[in-house]
Amino acid sequence: MTDLERYEREQEADFNAFWAEHQAVREVPQAVVHILGVDVVVPTELPLRVQVLAEQLAGEDTPTALRQMLEALFGEDVFDTWVDNGLTTEKFATLLMWGMANAQRVDKTIPVSFAEAAQMVADAEAKQAEGKAPAGPSNRAARRAGSKTRASAAAGH
């Protein structure tokens, strides 16, 4: 059999069958967690739909697109159940960050925790707030150094 014939035969095979075999070889553990009344699988891959929606939004967090991202990560109807069970904007941000972080992690055997995701959200919000802050020292140490210098100059030192 020539290389071309082998290639053609491989291409005739079902991609879904190939992918199932490929995933089995990778042996990615499928952990399940309980979130606001729903059992969900911890994401280990980022659905392309989520990436496309994230790029299209780029700062425009529309409820419909955010809902689509959440459902692409965790499944249909998850959003409505979570809302009925007390989903808040802070919880939503943490769950979306948690899902995306787990889907994109390099080491698939160690999931990102909810606490780590909440810290990532806090860090992202702080960074965004810094971007909106008036011009001046960008970190606390620099601000402190600047205030000490001004205090020394005022005292005549």
Disulfide bonds with the S-S distance in Angstrom:
none
